[in-house]
Amino acid sequence: MKKPRICTIGSHSALNILRGAMDEGFSTLLICKKGTAKFYESFGICNETIEINEYADIYDIQAKFDDCIIIPHGSFVAYYDLDRLMKEFNIPIFGNKRMLDWESDRRKKSELMKAAGLRLPREFERPEDVDRPVIVKHFGAHGGQGFYIARTPEELFQRINATPEEKEKPKLIQELIRGTNIYPSFFRSVIRNRTELFCVDRRYESDVDSSLGVFFDESNPTFTIVGNYPLVLRESLAVQVQKDGENFIDATKRLVPPGLNGAFCLEMVVDRDLKVYTFEFSGRIVAGTNFFVPYSPYSYVMWGEAMSMGRRIAREIKDAFDVGRIDEICF
């Protein structure tokens, strides 16, 4: 079998993925929207780039990269019709691509997290049942765009009924836990049979984290993510978070066989009593890992060398290729 090329879409965490692939000796291919190739090529990490007009154009050019393994990231969840991706896309995708469907449906997300025994914020099926502050989330991965909070049932009804589009959108109404948000990323290795705590980050979220917020009306804050910054957990919390990551993997084996492999993130909030609530997950590499190029404190302790998440993905593919187990990590 010929050694595969590593390919991804020019968005989200592409720089991280391609740098890591090149560090592990892979040839790289980037598929990107017209007008963006020059940016990525300027970093010297693309052996080849292909520009497309629309993300959906990828289906028409599969023959150009049939020697590749695709590394998915948030843009796959946000911009691709997952039913079409499952049925018409023939290139091997790293990880369990069925996880993309579970990630895009917030009710399935909750089902999977509950199966893992994680502590979740309360969820409300009906707006009239709301008796505490809540956050309303739409389906899909759009970096927090369009999320909003409501403090009372009256405020919630007002927001939901503001436009016909908002009223009809599938949504999750979730208790808003007061605490510190943390975003631990993990790597599930099939080849080494272990779940690795890789890094932890926090997020800057538009006007929620604006230093000028005191000057503006924050009755309707938005949560659009603009960037990430690093965090190291107190070790007692890290122990608990690692256990939650392992329990989550066990749940994916039962509900989404053969289970998740590769990068994933549990999105959590820690309250004043150090109780950890998990409010959602991402079943692939998240943008918060981009800060940790070339390594995070946790990845360096584990590996004793520069190990970004992009490189960790490539290392797993390399190890699998060397022992003839590619079919176990790509679907």
Secondary structure, DSSP 8 states (H G I E B T S, - for coil): ----EEEEESSTTHHHHHHHHHHTT--EEEEEETT-HHHHHTTT--SEEEEESSGGGGGGGGGGGTTEEE---HHHHHHS-HHHHHHH--S-BBB-THHHHHHH-HHHHHHHHHHTT-----EESSGGG--S-EEEEESS-STTTT-EEESSHHHHHHHHTTSHHHHHS-EEEEE---SEEEEEEEEEETTTTEEEEEEEEEEEEGGGG-TTGGGS--SS----EEEEEE----HHHHHHHHHHHHHHHHHHHHHSTT---EEEEEEEEE-TT--EEEEEEESS--GGGGGGSS--HHHHHHHSS---HHHHHHHHHHHHHHTT-GGGTB-
